[in-house]
Amino acid sequence: MRKQIITPITTRFVVERFFAWLKCGFHKTRIGYERIAENYLGLLNIASFIMYCKVLR
């Protein structure tokens, strides 16, 4: 079996792609309206969950 090598470049691409999807679909996460960091983190978690569910369909 061939082992998958994870490089910083591929990891960075995945992270940048995730945030690009996040900015396109969820306006509140793009602007950062929330003043409390916990609320903003909660919005990111909900948006991530919705995006993950869309991918699994």
ROTIKOL-370277 format. One record per residue: residue in one letter; chain; x, y, z negated of N, C-alpha, C in turn. Coordinates in pm, 1 decimal. Each point is the difference from the previous one (the first is absolute). Example, Ala and Ser with C-alpha at 12.3 -4.5 7.8 and 13.67 -1.06 7.14 Angstrom:
2
+----+----+----------+----------+----------+----------+----------+----------+----------+----------+----------+
: aa : ch :       nX :       nY :       nZ :      caX :      caY :      caZ :       cX :       cY :       cZ :
+----+----+----------+----------+----------+----------+----------+----------+----------+----------+----------+
:  A :  A :   1319.0 :   -569.0 :   -780.0 :    -89.0 :    119.0 :      0.0 :     90.0 :    120.0 :      0.0 :
:  S :  A :    -35.0 :    105.0 :     72.0 :     82.0 :    119.0 :     -6.0 :    -77.0 :    109.0 :    -73.0 :
+----+----+----------+----------+----------+----------+----------+----------+----------+----------+----------+
***
This chain:
57
+----+----+----------+----------+----------+----------+----------+----------+----------+----------+----------+
: aa : ch :       nX :       nY :       nZ :      caX :      caY :      caZ :       cX :       cY :       cZ :
+----+----+----------+----------+----------+----------+----------+----------+----------+----------+----------+
:  M :  A :     81.9 :   -117.8 :      0.0 :    -81.9 :    117.8 :      0.0 :     86.8 :    125.0 :      0.0 :
:  R :  A :    -52.0 :     98.8 :     62.8 :     71.4 :    126.8 :      9.3 :    -49.5 :     93.0 :   -110.1 :
:  K :  A :     92.0 :     58.3 :    -73.1 :    -37.0 :     92.4 :   -106.8 :    -26.2 :    138.1 :     57.7 :
:  Q :  A :   -101.4 :     65.4 :    -54.2 :    -31.3 :    135.5 :     42.8 :     87.6 :     97.1 :    -78.5 :
:  I :  A :     67.6 :     85.1 :     72.2 :     87.4 :     97.8 :    -62.6 :    -76.3 :    132.0 :    -10.7 :
:  I :  A :     -8.9 :     51.0 :   -121.3 :    -67.7 :    127.4 :    -22.5 :    106.0 :    108.0 :    -11.8 :
:  T :  A :     -4.3 :     91.9 :     93.2 :     95.3 :    110.1 :     -1.1 :    -71.5 :    126.3 :    -45.4 :
:  P :  A :     74.8 :     97.4 :    -45.6 :    -63.0 :    126.4 :    -39.3 :    -75.2 :     67.6 :    114.2 :
:  I :  A :     44.5 :    -22.8 :    124.4 :    -65.0 :     62.5 :    115.0 :   -140.6 :    -56.7 :     18.9 :
:  T :  A :    -15.3 :   -132.8 :     -7.1 :   -132.9 :    -58.6 :     17.3 :    -90.2 :     35.3 :   -117.1 :
:  T :  A :     55.1 :      5.3 :   -119.5 :    -79.9 :     37.5 :   -116.2 :    -46.6 :    144.5 :     13.1 :
:  R :  A :     87.2 :     86.5 :     44.5 :    -37.1 :    140.2 :     17.1 :   -108.1 :     14.8 :    105.7 :
:  F :  A :      8.0 :    -79.2 :    108.4 :   -100.9 :      5.8 :    104.6 :   -136.7 :    -39.7 :    -54.9 :
:  V :  A :     -4.8 :   -102.9 :    -80.9 :   -126.4 :    -45.3 :    -58.3 :    -58.9 :    108.2 :    -90.2 :
:  V :  A :     82.7 :     62.1 :    -80.4 :    -47.3 :    104.5 :    -91.1 :    -49.0 :    121.3 :     78.6 :
:  E :  A :     75.2 :     42.5 :    101.6 :    -40.9 :    115.1 :     79.5 :   -128.4 :    -27.4 :     76.3 :
:  R :  A :    -15.6 :   -122.0 :     51.9 :   -122.7 :    -36.9 :     70.8 :   -119.0 :      1.2 :    -94.9 :
:  F :  A :     19.3 :    -49.1 :   -122.4 :   -106.8 :      0.0 :    -99.9 :    -47.2 :    142.3 :    -28.0 :
:  F :  A :     92.8 :     92.4 :    -22.0 :    -39.2 :    137.0 :    -30.2 :    -59.5 :     70.0 :    121.3 :
:  A :  A :     39.3 :    -36.4 :    120.7 :    -62.5 :     56.8 :    119.8 :   -145.3 :    -44.1 :      8.0 :
:  W :  A :    -26.8 :   -127.6 :    -26.9 :   -138.2 :    -49.0 :     -1.0 :    -79.2 :     68.2 :   -110.3 :
:  L :  A :     63.4 :     19.6 :   -112.1 :    -66.1 :     62.2 :   -114.3 :    -39.6 :    144.0 :     31.8 :
:  K :  A :     87.7 :     73.0 :     66.5 :    -28.9 :    139.0 :     33.7 :   -108.6 :     11.8 :    105.5 :
:  C :  A :     -8.2 :    -96.8 :     90.7 :   -100.0 :      8.6 :    106.7 :   -140.7 :    -30.4 :    -50.1 :
:  G :  A :    -14.5 :    -90.3 :    -93.3 :   -132.4 :    -43.9 :    -38.3 :    -55.9 :     60.1 :   -127.4 :
:  F :  A :     84.2 :     54.4 :    -84.3 :    -44.6 :     45.4 :   -131.6 :     49.8 :    142.7 :    -23.5 :
:  H :  A :    -89.4 :     95.6 :     22.9 :     38.1 :    141.2 :     -4.7 :     44.4 :     44.4 :   -139.9 :
:  K :  A :    -64.0 :    -51.9 :   -102.6 :     35.4 :     42.6 :   -136.1 :    142.8 :    -38.9 :    -36.8 :
:  T :  A :     49.7 :   -108.1 :     53.5 :    137.1 :    -40.4 :    -30.6 :    101.0 :     83.4 :     78.3 :
:  R :  A :    -41.7 :     56.5 :    111.2 :     92.4 :     79.5 :     80.8 :     29.6 :    134.1 :    -65.7 :
:  I :  A :   -100.2 :     64.1 :    -53.7 :     15.4 :    133.4 :    -54.8 :     46.7 :     -3.5 :   -145.4 :
:  G :  A :    -46.5 :    -94.6 :    -76.6 :     36.0 :     -7.4 :   -141.2 :    -81.6 :     95.2 :    -84.9 :
:  Y :  A :   -132.4 :     -9.5 :     11.2 :    -89.0 :     87.8 :    -75.5 :      5.5 :    -25.0 :   -150.2 :
:  E :  A :     30.2 :   -121.1 :    -38.1 :     -5.9 :    -36.8 :   -141.2 :    115.1 :     63.8 :    -77.1 :
:  R :  A :    -32.6 :     60.6 :   -111.8 :    102.9 :     62.1 :    -83.3 :     61.3 :   -100.6 :    -96.4 :
:  I :  A :    -78.4 :    -99.3 :    -37.1 :     48.4 :   -100.9 :    -93.9 :     57.9 :   -116.9 :     79.8 :
:  A :  A :    122.0 :    -36.5 :    -30.7 :     71.0 :   -103.4 :     74.5 :    -71.0 :   -135.1 :     -6.5 :
:  E :  A :    -63.1 :    -30.9 :   -111.8 :    -69.1 :   -129.2 :    -12.8 :   -117.7 :     -9.0 :     96.9 :
:  N :  A :    -71.4 :    110.4 :     18.9 :   -111.6 :     -0.3 :     95.0 :     49.8 :    -18.4 :    142.8 :
:  Y :  A :    109.3 :     66.4 :     34.0 :     57.9 :    -13.2 :    133.9 :     47.9 :   -143.1 :     23.6 :
:  L :  A :     62.4 :    -59.2 :   -100.0 :     44.0 :   -138.3 :     11.8 :   -119.2 :    -93.2 :     17.6 :
:  G :  A :   -108.7 :     28.4 :    -68.8 :   -121.3 :    -79.9 :     16.8 :    -54.0 :      9.4 :    142.1 :
:  L :  A :      1.6 :    121.5 :     57.5 :    -42.8 :     15.7 :    139.3 :     89.0 :    -78.3 :     94.7 :
:  L :  A :    130.1 :      2.4 :    -25.5 :     91.2 :    -77.1 :     84.3 :    -26.8 :   -149.1 :    -10.2 :
:  N :  A :    -29.7 :    -47.9 :   -120.3 :    -30.5 :   -141.6 :    -17.6 :   -127.8 :    -40.0 :     73.2 :
:  I :  A :   -102.4 :     82.9 :    -10.4 :   -125.8 :    -29.7 :     69.4 :     20.6 :      2.0 :    151.4 :
:  A :  A :     70.9 :    101.4 :     49.8 :     26.0 :      9.5 :    143.7 :     82.5 :   -119.1 :     48.2 :
:  S :  A :     97.9 :    -41.9 :    -78.6 :     82.5 :   -116.1 :     37.1 :    -84.2 :   -126.4 :      6.2 :
:  F :  A :    -89.5 :    -16.0 :    -95.1 :    -86.9 :   -116.8 :     -2.6 :    -92.4 :     -2.1 :    121.8 :
:  I :  A :    -56.8 :    115.2 :     34.9 :    -88.4 :      6.9 :    116.9 :     77.7 :    -31.0 :    127.4 :
:  M :  A :    120.2 :     54.4 :     12.2 :     81.6 :    -27.9 :    118.0 :     35.6 :   -148.6 :      8.2 :
:  Y :  A :     30.6 :    -60.6 :   -112.9 :     34.9 :   -141.5 :     -3.4 :   -118.5 :    -85.6 :     41.9 :
:  C :  A :   -118.9 :     36.2 :    -46.1 :   -121.1 :    -74.6 :     36.9 :    -26.6 :     10.6 :    150.5 :
:  K :  A :     25.5 :    116.8 :     59.0 :    -18.2 :     16.6 :    143.7 :     95.5 :    -87.6 :     78.8 :
:  V :  A :    122.3 :    -14.0 :    -50.7 :    100.0 :    -82.4 :     68.7 :    -39.5 :   -147.0 :     -5.0 :
:  L :  A :    -59.6 :    -43.9 :   -108.7 :    -35.6 :   -140.3 :    -16.8 :   -121.7 :    -41.2 :     83.4 :
:  R :  A :    -80.0 :     94.2 :     45.6 :   -119.6 :    -35.1 :     78.1 :     32.6 :    -62.7 :    128.5 :
+----+----+----------+----------+----------+----------+----------+----------+----------+----------+----------+
***
